[in-house]
Amino acid sequence: DAGVTQSPTHLIKTRGQQVTLRCSPKSGHDTVSWYQQALGQGPQFIFQYYEEEERQRGNFPDRFSGHQFPNYSSELNVNALLLGDSALYLCASSFGTGTGNTIYFGEGSWLTVV
Amino acid sequence: AQKVTQAQTEISVVEKEDVTLDCVYETRDTTYYLFWYKQPPSGELVFLIRRNSFDEQNEISGRYSWNFQKSTSSFNFTITASQVVDSAVYFCALLQAGGTSYGKLTFGQGTILTVHP
């Protein structure tokens, strides 16, 4: 049973560029959330997708957008990259939202903006 | 607003010592869930435990145990007879089951645990 998988693992982008990160949820899960973790900090909630719609959003600018596909996989897009966007981006999946079911995380995508 | 505080930024112990990681949370909800995750250097958050707000029973899993006390809004994590492989960053997190922030995990700042041989 595959867990949450994310790609790419590492990437380097230049300021002003755009990036797309991908996530496949754990088998049987229908809810995907994205988190940003800056160095030395706890993960911060970006947004959550359920039934292909954004259900919850954290305090992140519109440069951060996402999408969920019919197979429940998801993408995180960040436009006009800033140096401060350098972080570990974690994808989490669960069955249902707000239900308290266990939330599993992927290994993350390490983004460096130069 | 909900908040999770892990007051211990770093803890250093010698192998076989017991160590307790503290977690204090704030929420106005009566229904919520608490989680502990372990983050090794690879970055993945490894699920350790989930506890709902109506279940105050302590839990033991091997060398790991958790003490949940609603009266003090605490959900502490103890590792007995620590091992070098326990070295990692540990996060406590709170999930609201309702309200405007349902489904969102709020994390503490994390505790860096180093176990020396």
Interface residues (C-beta under 8 A of the other chain):
Chain A: T31 S33 Y35 Q41 G42 P43 Q44 F45 Q48 Y50 R55 Q56 G58 L88 L90 A92 T97 G98 T99 G100 T102 I103 Y104 F105 G106 E107 G108 W110
Chain B: V4 Y33 F35 Y37 S42 G43 E44 L45 V46 F47 R50 N52 F91 A93 L95 Q96 A97 G98 S101 Y102 G103 K104 L105 T106 F107 G108 Q109 G110
